[in-house]
C-alpha cells in the first residue's frame, strides 16, 4: 500500500507538486503554477527551467506544459508486466463488440489504475484517460480486484484511503463492502451502480492467476439509463466474463512475479 518515506526530500516533493499542478491546469504560467502549489515564483521557475533542460517540460511563450518525455516513461511503466500486453487486444475486441467504453485496470498502492481504455462506436461523456486512478470500494474494476485479493488488502485500503463517499450510492461501511465483495465472488462479476459518478454504471470481471488472485480486471462503462436489465446483467456481463477468462488463460504463468500490484 502507500509507502511513507522515512526521510522525504522536500525538493523532490516540491518538484512533484509542480508537475501535478501542470497536469491539473493543462499547462500554465509560472505565477499560475506558484499559486496552485503555494510556492514562490522563483522556486517554480527554477524547477521548470531544470525540467525543460531535461526535456520533461516544454515552453511556448510564457506557458509551460508537460513534455512527451513522460509518454516514454509511462509506456515503460505500463509494459513492465504482462497484463497490458495480453489484455489490450481483448479490450479492443469487447469495445468493438459492444460499442461501449472498455477498460483494463490493475492495482497499485491500494488504488485502481486504468492501464488501457478504448471507446466503441457509441460516444460517452466520461473520461477515457489511461493512467487515471480510482478508489477500489466504489468502482467495478476495484471491487472485482478486491474480491480476489487477500483480506489484508481490504484492511490496508480502508486504513490508508478510507471509504470516501462519491455519490449517494457509494458503499461507505466495511460490512456493506464485504457483503458486496462476497457477491462478486459468487459469479466473478462486480457492479458500479452510480457509486463513483452519478449517471455512470460499470460492470467488471477479475483477471485471475492460477491461485485465483486478482492481477487486474476488465470492465465496460456507460450511461446508467442504458446499462440496465438484460443488456446490463446478461449481455454485458457475459462479455466481460469471457474477456477476463481469455486474458487469464493467455497470460504466461512464468510472468506471475511481474504484476503491478506492489507497494
Beta strands, then each sheet from edge to edge (+ up, - down):
strand 1: 57-60
strand 2: 63-66
strand 3: 101-108
strand 4: 111-118
strand 5: 133-134
strand 6: 190-193
strand 7: 200-208
strand 8: 214-223
sheet 1: 1+ 2-
sheet 2: 5+ 4- 3+ 8- 7+ 6-
end
